[in-house]
Amino acid sequence: MAKIKTFEELTSWQEARKLVNRIDKITQQGSFSKDFELRNQIRRSAISIMANIAEGFHRNSNKDFMRFLDYSRSSLAETISHCYIALDQEYISRTEFEEIKKQANFVWKKINKFISYLHNFNQLN
């Protein structure tokens, strides 16, 4: 297995980036773009998903990295919660919501698998 040298190589970070781009696009549309508070909060929480993966990658231990991956999962949950508000306010359609949720679930699974890998790696060492 090739050694990952940068956080940009992590599939969890790459998929989180796709989610951020999708969030950015929907928050620029219609009424959503005018709800500055929700728009900014959902963008911040989505960006935090990526940022915590990147920051954790550069920590000194797998234990620290796993903590930041857990923060990333928390930001992911926050982002989806904000999407429910956007759906309820009719800023996004049910289809857009489902697409975002599908990408978010994919990111969630990638992060969970990576946490499991790091946990098992720690158990061996």
C-alpha positions in Angstrom: 0.0 0.0 0.0 1.4 3.4 -1.0 1.9 5.9 1.8 -0.3 9.0 1.7 1.9 12.1 1.8 -0.6 14.9 1.7 -4.2 15.4 3.0 -5.3 16.1 -0.6 -4.7 12.4 -1.4 -7.3 11.3 1.2 -10.5 10.3 -0.4 -12.5 11.5 2.6 -11.1 15.0 2.1 -11.7 14.8 -1.7 -15.3 13.8 -1.2 -15.8 16.5 1.5 -14.5 19.0 -1.0 -17.2 17.9 -3.5 -19.8 18.4 -0.7 -18.5 21.9 0.0 -18.8 22.8 -3.7 -22.3 21.5 -3.8 -23.3 23.5 -0.7 -21.6 26.6 -2.1 -23.7 26.3 -5.3 -27.0 25.9 -3.7 -26.4 28.7 -1.2 -25.9 31.2 -4.1 -29.4 30.5 -5.5 -32.7 32.4 -4.9 -33.9 33.0 -1.4 -31.1 31.0 0.1 -28.6 33.6 -1.1 -30.5 36.3 0.9 -30.6 34.4 4.2 -27.1 35.5 5.2 -27.1 33.9 8.6 -28.1 30.3 7.4 -26.1 30.7 4.2 -22.9 31.6 6.1 -23.4 29.0 8.9 -23.9 26.1 6.4 -20.9 27.1 4.4 -18.8 27.3 7.6 -19.9 23.9 8.8 -19.3 22.3 5.4 -15.8 23.9 5.1 -15.1 22.7 8.6 -15.5 19.1 7.4 -12.6 19.5 5.0 -10.5 21.7 7.4 -10.6 19.2 10.2 -9.6 16.3 8.0 -6.6 18.4 6.7 -5.7 19.6 10.2 -5.9 16.2 11.7 -3.7 14.8 9.0 -0.8 17.0 10.2 -1.1 16.1 13.9 1.6 14.1 15.6 -0.4 11.0 16.4 -3.2 8.8 15.0 -5.1 9.5 18.2 -5.1 13.2 17.5 -5.9 12.6 13.9 -8.9 10.4 14.9 -10.1 13.3 17.2 -10.1 15.7 14.3 -11.9 13.2 12.1 -14.5 13.0 14.8 -14.8 16.8 14.7 -15.2 16.5 10.9 -18.1 14.1 11.5 -19.7 16.6 13.9 -19.4 19.3 11.3 -21.0 17.0 8.7 -24.0 16.4 11.0 -24.3 20.1 11.5 -24.3 20.7 7.8 -27.1 18.2 7.2 -29.1 19.7 10.1 -28.8 23.1 8.3 -29.9 21.4 5.1 -33.1 20.4 6.9 -33.7 24.0 7.7 -33.1 25.0 4.1 -35.5 22.3 2.9 -38.2 23.5 5.4 -37.7 27.1 4.3 -38.0 25.9 0.7 -34.6 27.2 -0.2 -33.7 23.9 -1.7 -35.9 21.2 -3.3 -36.3 17.7 -1.9 -34.2 16.4 -4.8 -31.3 18.8 -4.0 -31.6 17.8 -0.3 -31.4 14.1 -1.2 -28.4 14.7 -3.4 -26.6 16.6 -0.6 -27.5 13.9 1.9 -26.3 11.2 -0.4 -22.9 12.9 -0.7 -22.8 13.6 3.0 -23.5 9.9 3.8 -20.7 8.9 1.4 -18.3 11.3 3.2 -19.5 10.0 6.6 -18.7 6.4 5.5 -15.2 7.4 4.2 -14.4 9.1 7.5 -15.7 6.2 9.6 -13.6 3.7 7.6 -10.6 5.9 8.0 -11.2 6.1 11.8 -11.5 2.3 11.9 -8.3 1.9 10.0 -6.4 4.3 12.3 -7.8 2.6 15.4 -6.8 -0.8 14.1 -3.4 0.4 13.2 -2.9 1.7 16.7 -4.0 -1.6 18.1 -1.2 -3.4 16.1 1.5 -1.0 17.3 
